[in-house]
């Protein structure tokens, strides 16, 4: 973000496959590329980031199966809340344009459409973008850039709302993308960026959210400095519970919105908690190693007792945890998943077979390792029958807990 050259390593998670690429049975014997996964700190601006970038065409245009939050009730409600809040808070006029960067299957834009806005998505993943188009969400199948912004303005006009939920931290050429956002944004418009908060990552040991799609791990201090460089202004932030703790950043053209005192307050809290302190970050790395040891001891102990364990859900974060902790089909009998695109495939790197959620009740293992811990309450409620029959859930983050 600041183009600084002084990067200090915080955590080395080893080598990992692409965490959103699920091999078919026919691909199990093929070579699977592994990439280094290391978290580093920029000592100049304070941004936490990874130091090895995988080609985005590999990440997003090669059999990409991730579907947005709409697969959960909490996720759908979350998108609806964003649209309602932004339109009301910033008096977005009816029929104004809302552009979502990394729009996936169009879930957020559907909520803006219900608020009376024109909508347009931009997403490089053809399968997801095509699904959005079929659902009447117009979508440009491409990586967002300054040139794409020019094309949008020429055809649709400027946007009063530009959103990037869980995508801003994915951008490789971030300067080019932000130049595009600035061009695209109407004079009194608002950019809404949402991403897991780096403070929660460190405080709550959410190391599994570190993966190659996530280039940066955002916090207020580097974000405030960054937008200032472009003549834009971070004028508001809001803490939200989604994904184990996220921040919503509100950005506009300089001087067009009243700046909140929360900006300074968050920066002061980040400094006070040692978010940019190498000592604090070393403690985090030590705690990650301890969590791995504790989780493996728990699973191995249960297997020695003759217990059967399944894995529940297969998010990218879950595949990071499985690979880092060396959890494969010797510990987990199978995985279950709600996303139909993943069913019948195998987890990347660990090659555990994936079935529909109904397999959990059909097989009734003793334990289910819940990898989408950020939606634990909803998932456990949906699978109450599993618990009624004596099954127990294991929540791995921040520390292994049996529920």
NORPEHU-V805504 format. One record per backbone hydrogen bond with DSSP energy under -1.0 kcal/mol. NH is the residue of the N-H (numbers start at 1). CO is the residue of the C=O. E is the energy in kcal/mol with one decimal. If there is no record, write none. Layout:
nh:co:e
NH:CO:E
NH:CO:E
//
This chain:
nh:co:e
7:5:-1.1
8:41:-2.5
10:39:-3.4
11:39:-1.7
13:37:-2.6
16:35:-2.8
21:18:-1.6
28:25:-1.1
30:27:-1.6
35:16:-3.0
37:14:-2.3
39:11:-2.9
40:49:-3.6
41:8:-2.7
42:47:-2.3
43:6:-2.7
46:42:-2.0
49:40:-2.5
50:215:-2.2
51:38:-1.1
58:55:-1.2
59:55:-1.7
60:56:-2.7
61:57:-1.5
71:68:-1.4
72:69:-2.3
76:72:-2.2
77:73:-2.5
78:74:-1.8
79:75:-2.1
80:76:-2.0
81:77:-2.2
82:78:-2.0
83:79:-2.1
84:80:-2.4
85:81:-2.6
86:82:-2.7
87:83:-2.2
88:84:-2.0
89:85:-3.2
90:86:-2.1
92:87:-1.5
95:116:-2.6
96:93:-1.8
98:118:-2.5
99:161:-2.7
100:120:-2.0
101:163:-3.0
102:122:-3.0
103:122:-1.2
106:103:-2.6
110:106:-2.0
111:107:-1.1
112:108:-1.7
113:109:-2.6
114:110:-1.8
116:113:-1.8
117:112:-1.8
118:96:-2.5
120:98:-1.9
121:138:-2.8
122:100:-2.0
123:140:-2.5
129:125:-2.7
130:126:-2.7
131:127:-1.6
132:128:-2.0
133:129:-2.4
134:130:-2.2
135:131:-1.2
136:133:-1.7
137:132:-2.2
140:121:-3.2
142:140:-1.4
149:145:-2.2
150:146:-2.0
151:147:-2.0
152:148:-2.2
153:149:-2.6
154:150:-2.2
155:151:-1.7
156:152:-3.7
157:153:-1.1
159:184:-2.9
160:97:-1.4
161:97:-1.7
162:190:-2.0
163:99:-2.8
164:192:-2.3
166:194:-3.3
170:167:-1.9
171:168:-1.1
174:172:-1.4
177:173:-1.9
178:174:-2.6
179:175:-2.3
180:176:-1.8
181:177:-2.3
182:178:-2.5
183:179:-2.1
184:180:-2.3
185:181:-1.9
186:159:-3.1
189:186:-1.9
190:160:-2.5
191:251:-3.4
192:162:-2.8
193:249:-2.6
194:164:-2.1
195:247:-1.9
197:245:-2.3
198:218:-2.7
201:197:-1.9
202:198:-2.1
203:199:-2.9
204:200:-2.5
206:201:-1.8
207:205:-1.3
209:206:-1.8
210:207:-1.8
214:211:-1.5
215:169:-1.9
215:213:-1.1
216:169:-1.7
217:48:-3.0
223:219:-1.4
224:220:-2.9
225:221:-1.7
226:222:-2.2
227:223:-2.2
228:224:-1.2
229:225:-1.1
230:227:-1.1
231:228:-1.5
232:227:-2.2
233:252:-2.7
235:250:-2.1
236:250:-1.3
238:248:-1.6
240:246:-2.5
245:242:-1.2
246:240:-3.0
247:195:-2.5
248:238:-2.6
249:193:-3.6
250:236:-2.8
251:191:-2.6
252:233:-2.0
254:231:-1.5
256:253:-2.1
260:235:-2.8
263:260:-1.2
265:261:-1.7
266:262:-2.8
267:263:-1.9
268:264:-2.5
269:265:-2.2
270:266:-2.6
271:267:-2.2
272:268:-2.5
273:269:-2.3
274:271:-1.1
275:270:-2.4
277:274:-1.9
281:277:-2.1
282:278:-2.0
283:279:-1.7
284:280:-1.8
285:281:-2.0
286:282:-2.1
287:283:-2.1
288:284:-2.0
289:285:-1.9
290:286:-1.7
291:287:-2.3
292:288:-2.2
293:289:-1.8
294:290:-2.6
295:291:-2.7
296:292:-2.4
297:293:-2.3
298:294:-2.0
299:295:-2.5
300:296:-2.9
301:297:-2.1
302:298:-2.0
303:299:-2.3
304:300:-2.2
305:301:-1.1
306:303:-1.7
307:302:-2.4
310:367:-2.3
311:334:-3.0
312:369:-3.3
313:336:-2.9
319:315:-1.6
320:316:-1.7
321:317:-2.1
322:318:-2.6
323:319:-2.2
324:320:-2.8
325:321:-2.4
327:322:-2.9
331:328:-1.8
332:328:-2.4
333:309:-3.2
335:353:-2.8
336:311:-1.8
337:355:-1.9
342:339:-1.6
344:354:-2.6
345:342:-2.0
346:23:-1.8
347:352:-1.8
351:347:-2.4
354:345:-2.4
355:335:-2.7
359:356:-2.0
360:357:-1.6
362:358:-2.1
363:359:-2.6
364:360:-2.0
367:308:-2.0
368:392:-2.2
369:310:-3.2
370:394:-2.7
371:312:-2.1
373:371:-1.4
375:372:-2.3
376:373:-1.5
379:375:-2.5
380:376:-2.9
381:377:-1.9
382:378:-2.3
383:379:-1.3
384:381:-1.3
387:383:-1.1
388:384:-2.6
389:385:-1.7
390:387:-1.9
391:386:-2.4
392:366:-2.0
394:368:-2.8
395:401:-3.0
401:395:-2.1
403:393:-3.4
//
